[in-house]
Amino acid sequence: MSEKVELHNAISDADIEKTMFEQYKMYVELTDRISQRRIATNNFYIAANVALLTIASWFKENFGFYVLLISGIGIIMALLWFFSIRSHRQLNKGKFEVIREVERKLPLNLFAYEWSILKEGRSFKTYWSFSHVEKYIPIIFSILYLALSIMETIGC
């Protein structure tokens, strides 16, 4: 059974504010890097899917076998992409919870304040998170690959 990890370690009172602020800055930077990695991952999967569909177009003469193979690979890639998006979203959610917890001890709660202005992402008119759109892209590619397989199977 894992034990609960505490947010604070024992240090002198004089160093607490300075240390906490430095750790906070570092943590915000790491959170931003996760977002950058998420964008890079999405770019990779978009390029891989475009490449796969381009390769599929090369096999017009002998399309049958190849379309099923490419569709299978494409569906697997889309599933991996979908779960990657989900994982990044969960990781960011946890990181922002930590940031909000630390901000309670700082003079300004900037992330929490911004999130309250954006109505915590619950209103489409106020703020619609990119991950709401992002998660549908691999689903669309999966549907495309599935449609290609079905069309080939029924002879269209």
C-alpha positions, 0 to 999 in steps of 0.5 A: 500500500502506498503512503500519502506524499506530503506537499511540504518538506522540512526547511527553515521558515526564512527559505520557505517562500523563496524555495516555494516560488522557485519550485512553483516556477519550475513546475509551471515550466514543466507543465508547459513542456507537457503541453509542448510534447502533446502538440509534438505528439499530435503533429507526429500522428497527423503526419503518420496518418497522412503518410499512410494514406499517401502510401495507400494511394500508391496501390491503386492497381492492387488495392485490395490487400493493401487497403485492409493492411493499411486500414488495420495499421491506421486504426491501431495508430488512431487508437494509440493516438486517442489514448496518448491524448487522454494520457496527456489530458490526465497528466495536465489535469493533475499538474494544474491541480498541484499548481492551484494547491501551491498558488493558495500559498502565494499572493496571487492565484493566477491559474485558479483565477483564470480558470474561474473567469473561463467558467472552468471550461464548462461553457462553450461560449466562454472557453472550449478546451482544445482537447474537446476538439483534439480527441475527435481527430483520431476517431475521424481517422479511425472512421476513415480507415474503417470506411476504406476497409468496408468499401474494399470488402463490399467491392466499391 
